[in-house]
Structures are given as structure tokens and as C-alpha cells.
Amino acid sequence: MMPDSVFAQERISTARTFLFVPGDRPERFDKAVSSGADIVILDLEDAVAPSAKQAAREAVGSWLSGGGRALVRINSAATQWFEEDLQLANEHGLLGFMLPKAEAGAALTRVALMKPVIALIESATGVATVQAIAGVEGVQRLAFGTIDLALDLGTSCDDVLAGIGIQLVVASRASGIASPIDGVTVNFREPGFTEDAARNARKRGFGAKLCIHPAQLQPVRQAFLPTPEELDWARRVVDADRASNGAAAAVDGQMIDAPLVARARRTLADAGAIGAV
């Protein structure tokens, strides 16, 4: 049987959908798990009012000790609730922590020594130290906190945030961790809007997305699958490469080299179709 720590690391690294649930709404915890989300994040930070922090922490701890499995977004190291939140590390069902306002330094290192960590990049300092953050042992993935980051930078420009997102993609790749997790899409009532946002994130190199409502899960899953056109191209590239026996080959007027073949195989693997060609 796979050790719990290895199980948690693998699950975090391969997940596509991460669903937030307020930590003070324990009646929603089991429903969230049954929603089909790859990973549920019980939120003790933004979703919980200061007056409800203790009760939320107790509810989360009780649910985890009773057999539940989830990540927990704790409060940042700069808050009065941080130390008490860390006590949840002793709960068997805890998959890991999401650390908000993550930046390189002692607090991140300390948390990452306790449990696998998703580092939420949502401040100018976090962006400035993103490569160091991604390199901390125990950091499994980076997540893009676009809403808080936009506030911190004083911008509402999507192009600015898209440019910053590339830094998360590069830092993740350079550190050998899984592709980063895209931020939330606040409009959850229009599935097409969520799918478009997730598909755009995939094109930019992200590998997953944070969700705030179960209705967003299927659109996100669909967005991270290759399109029929991409699958058709990938199959033809792999077929052409096999048929060439090492000689030069072309598909759609484009020469096929090793990087393109690798990309095609990755596309088929993402769709679970690698054995179908």
C-alpha cells in the first residue's frame, strides 16, 4: 500500500480540479467530496469570518479525524490564526496545506516540512520570489491567486496577470514540480465561461484550476482534455513518426522532429489515448 505522504503528493500533483468549501460549513464537506472534484480544499482563510475561525478549525479537524480527506487552506503566516491552524497537521486525513500569501522564507519552509504544500502566489513578494518558492522541498504545486494579486498590484489588466502567470509556469517546470493551478473564475453560473477560462489557462501551461462551485468541475475537466482536432493531429504525427523509421516525415506540411513527436505523445497521454494509436 502506498504511504500516506506519497499518496498525498501524487494526488496533488495529478489533480485537475480543486474545489473550495468554506471551513465553517461542515454540512457541505461530504457533498463536496461526492461532487467529483479531484481534491477538496477546506477553506479557513477568505471564506471564514474572523469570529468564526475557531469554530471552523474545530469543524475541519473533526471531519478529518473522522475519516475525511482534503487539503486545508490555512490563514497566512502574518495572521493570529496561523499557529493554531498548523495543529491540523496531526490529523490523519489531511492531504496537505494551501498556504496563502506564500513567499520564500522560514514560514513556507516550516509548513512544507509538516505536510505537502500548495503555495498560493497572490502578492508582489510572492511573484518576486516564485522560483525560490517552487524550489522549496515539500512544495508540490504553485497556485495563482489572481484576485488578491490584482488588488496588491493595483491592476485589473488581464494581460498583466497573464504575463505573471508565465512566471509560475516556468518556475514550476524549472523546479521539476507539476504544472501550476490557475486561479478561480468568479462567474460560476455560465459553464462556457468557466470552460473558456480553463482552456486558456491550459494553453498558457497551467495544469489545473481552482473552483468555487461544483458546477465548474465538468467544464474545467473538459477544458483540460485535448480537443478532437488536437487528438487527430497527435495521432497523425505519431503514425507518421512510426512509419518513417527514423527518416524525415511531414504532417500538414510541417516537418516532424523529436519535440513535436513528444508533444503529440503527451497530448495522447492526456486523453488516455496513447495505447489507441
C-alpha positions in Angstrom: 0.0 0.0 0.0 1.3 3.5 -0.9 2.4 5.5 2.2 0.1 8.4 3.1 2.7 11.1 2.3 3.4 9.6 -1.2 -0.3 9.2 -1.8 -1.0 12.8 -1.0 1.9 14.1 -3.1 0.8 12.1 -6.1 -2.8 13.1 -5.7 -1.9 16.8 -5.5 0.4 16.6 -8.4 -2.0 15.0 -10.8 -5.3 16.7 -9.8 -7.1 18.9 -12.4 -9.9 20.3 -10.2 -9.6 21.8 -6.8 -12.9 22.7 -5.1 -13.0 25.3 -2.3 -15.5 24.7 0.6 -15.9 27.2 3.5 -14.5 25.7 6.7 -17.4 26.8 8.7 -19.9 24.9 6.6 -19.3 21.3 7.7 -22.6 20.2 6.2 -21.1 20.7 2.8 -17.8 18.7 3.3 -19.2 15.3 2.3 -21.2 16.8 -0.6 -18.0 18.4 -1.9 -16.2 15.1 -1.8 -19.0 13.4 -3.7 -19.1 16.2 -6.3 -16.3 14.5 -8.3 -13.7 17.1 -7.5 -10.2 15.7 -7.7 -9.3 17.5 -4.4 -11.5 19.4 -1.9 -9.9 22.4 -0.2 -11.5 23.2 3.2 -11.0 26.9 3.5 -10.1 28.6 6.8 -9.0 31.8 5.2 -11.1 34.1 3.0 -14.3 32.2 3.3 -14.4 32.4 7.1 -15.1 35.5 9.1 -12.7 36.3 12.0 -15.4 35.5 14.6 -15.9 32.0 13.1 -12.2 31.0 12.7 -12.0 28.8 15.8 -15.3 27.0 15.1 -14.3 26.4 11.5 -11.0 25.0 12.6 -12.6 22.6 15.0 -15.2 21.5 12.4 -12.4 20.8 9.9 -10.4 18.9 12.4 -13.3 16.8 13.5 -14.2 15.9 9.9 -10.6 15.0 9.1 -10.2 12.8 12.2 -13.5 11.1 11.3 -12.1 9.8 8.0 -12.4 12.7 5.6 -9.6 13.5 3.2 -8.9 17.0 2.0 -6.5 19.9 1.7 -6.9 22.8 4.1 -6.2 26.4 3.1 -4.9 27.9 6.4 -4.5 31.5 7.3 -1.3 33.3 6.3 1.8 33.4 8.5 1.1 37.1 9.2 -2.2 36.4 11.0 -3.0 35.5 14.6 -4.7 32.2 13.4 -1.6 30.7 11.7 -0.2 28.8 14.6 -3.4 27.2 15.6 -4.2 26.2 12.0 -0.9 24.3 11.8 -2.1 22.0 14.6 -4.3 20.4 11.9 -1.1 18.8 10.5 -1.6 16.0 13.1 -4.9 15.0 11.5 -4.6 11.7 9.5 -7.0 12.8 6.8 -5.1 16.0 5.9 -3.6 15.7 2.4 -1.7 18.9 2.7 -1.9 22.7 3.3 -2.5 25.5 0.9 -0.5 28.5 2.1 -1.9 31.9 1.2 0.3 34.9 0.5 3.2 32.4 0.0 6.7 33.8 -0.2 10.1 32.4 0.2 11.2 32.2 3.8 11.0 30.5 7.1 7.2 30.2 7.3 6.9 28.4 4.0 9.8 26.0 4.8 8.3 25.2 8.2 4.9 24.4 6.7 6.4 22.3 3.9 8.2 20.2 6.4 4.9 19.3 8.0 2.8 18.4 5.0 2.7 18.7 1.2 2.1 22.3 0.3 0.3 24.2 -2.5 1.9 27.7 -2.4 -0.7 30.3 -3.4 1.1 33.2 -5.3 -1.0 36.2 -4.7 1.3 39.1 -3.8 4.1 41.1 -5.4 6.6 39.5 -3.0 5.3 36.1 -3.9 5.8 36.8 -7.6 9.3 38.2 -7.0 10.4 35.1 -5.1 8.4 32.5 -7.1 11.4 30.5 -8.3 12.6 30.1 -4.7 9.1 29.2 -3.6 8.9 26.4 -6.2 12.2 25.1 -5.2 11.3 24.5 -1.5 11.2 20.8 -0.7 7.7 19.9 0.1 6.0 22.4 -2.2 4.0 20.2 -4.6 2.5 22.9 -6.8 2.0 26.6 -7.2 -1.4 28.2 -7.4 -2.3 31.5 -9.0 -4.2 33.9 -6.7 -5.2 36.3 -9.4 -7.8 38.2 -7.4 -5.7 39.2 -4.5 -2.6 39.7 -6.7 -4.6 42.1 -8.9 -5.5 44.0 -5.8 -1.9 44.1 -4.5 -0.6 45.3 -7.8 -3.4 47.8 -8.3 -4.3 46.4 -11.8 -7.3 45.0 -13.5 -5.5 44.2 -16.7 -5.7 40.6 -17.8 -2.6 40.9 -19.9 -0.6 41.9 -16.8 -1.8 38.8 -14.9 -1.3 36.6 -17.9 2.3 37.7 -18.2 2.9 37.0 -14.5 1.3 33.6 -14.9 4.1 32.6 -17.3 6.5 33.0 -14.4 4.6 30.4 -12.4 4.7 28.0 -15.3 8.4 28.5 -15.8 9.3 28.3 -12.1 7.3 25.0 -11.8 9.0 23.4 -14.8 12.5 24.6 -13.7 11.9 23.1 -10.2 10.5 19.8 -11.5 7.1 20.1 -9.9 3.7 19.8 -11.5 2.2 22.5 -13.7 0.6 25.3 -11.7 -3.0 25.7 -10.8 -5.0 28.6 -12.4 -7.0 30.9 -10.2 -10.7 31.0 -9.7 -13.3 32.1 -12.2 -15.9 34.0 -10.2 -18.7 33.5 -12.7 -19.9 30.0 -11.9 -23.4 30.3 -13.5 -22.2 30.1 -17.1 -20.3 26.8 -17.8 -19.0 28.1 -21.1 -17.3 31.0 -19.4 -15.5 28.7 -17.0 -14.5 26.3 -19.7 -13.1 29.1 -21.9 -11.1 30.4 -18.9 -9.7 26.9 -18.1 -8.9 26.2 -21.8 -7.0 29.5 -22.0 -5.1 28.5 -18.8 -4.2 25.2 -20.4 -2.8 26.9 -23.4 -0.6 29.0 -21.2 0.9 26.0 -19.5 -1.3 25.6 -16.4 -2.3 22.1 -15.4 -5.3 22.6 -13.1 -7.8 25.1 -11.9 -9.3 26.3 -8.6 -13.1 26.1 -8.5 -15.6 27.8 -6.2 -18.7 25.8 -7.2 -19.4 22.2 -8.2 -20.9 23.4 -11.4 -17.4 24.4 -12.6 -15.9 21.0 -12.3 -17.1 19.4 -15.5 -16.3 22.5 -17.7 -12.8 22.5 -16.2 -12.3 18.8 -16.8 -13.4 19.2 -20.4 -11.1 22.1 -20.9 -8.0 20.2 -19.8 -8.7 17.4 -22.3 -7.3 17.7 -25.8 -9.8 18.8 -28.4 -10.8 16.4 -31.3 -8.6 18.5 -33.6 -5.6 18.2 -31.3 -6.1 14.4 -30.9 -6.4 14.0 -34.7 -3.1 15.9 -35.2 -1.4 14.0 -32.5 -2.4 10.6 -33.9 -1.2 11.6 -37.3 2.1 12.8 -36.0 2.8 9.6 -34.0 1.7 7.5 -37.0 4.0 9.4 -39.4 6.9 9.1 -37.0 6.4 5.3 -36.7 6.1 4.9 -40.4 9.2 6.9 -41.1 11.6 4.5 -39.3 13.8 7.4 -38.3 13.6 9.2 -41.7 12.3 12.7 -42.2 8.5 12.9 -42.2 5.9 15.7 -42.5 2.4 16.3 -41.3 0.2 19.1 -42.7 3.3 20.5 -44.5 5.3 20.6 -41.2 8.5 18.7 -40.6 8.1 16.3 -37.7 11.0 16.4 -35.2 11.5 14.9 -31.8 9.9 17.8 -29.8 6.8 17.6 -31.9 6.5 13.8 -31.5 7.0 14.3 -27.8 4.2 16.9 -27.7 1.9 14.6 -29.7 2.5 11.7 -27.3 1.8 13.9 -24.4 -1.4 15.0 -26.0 -2.5 11.4 -26.4 -1.4 10.6 -22.9 -3.5 13.5 -21.5 -6.5 12.0 -23.3 -5.8 8.4 -22.2 -5.4 7.5 -25.8 -1.7 6.6 -26.0 -2.5 3.0 -26.5 -5.1 3.6 -29.2 -2.7 4.7 -31.9 
